[in-house]
């Protein structure tokens, strides 16, 4: 079960990119698909009209992405979290995970397209286990394969891009 009230943390760049995508999907893209459906409908028999069915399927995917983006952008936090050593969305975390030192960003999967650093969602098993913890804490989580994985938090700094 996911927490639908938690804010999605995004950089200004990621927010702008998602906002532009939403406007394109709601405007030009939606209009283009509507025109293709109309043109295919004018061809006649809809049961065997592949272009019509393909356009309707694309319309469904477009509308689903619009709903997804509207939900994400409805409850968004833009900027950087405080530099207080507490792990939270928007922080670059350095941790020893199962014996290996790793550095990653705790944040929205939408951030993965805007940075080279690996991104873990706060709702992932690793993310959920460290969210709200502090530098120096050691926690563990259950991996999808059932193995218990220990995590020691070495550092947590705000993501700067």
Protein Blocks (a to p, Z undefined) as FASTA:
>chain_A
ZZfkbccdddfklmmmmmmmmmmmmmmmmmmmmmmmmmmmmnopfklmmklmmmmmmmmm
mmmmmmmmmmmmmmccedjdddehpacehiacdddeehiacddddddfklmmmcfbdcdd
fkbmklmmmgopaehiacddddfkopacddddfbdcddeZZ
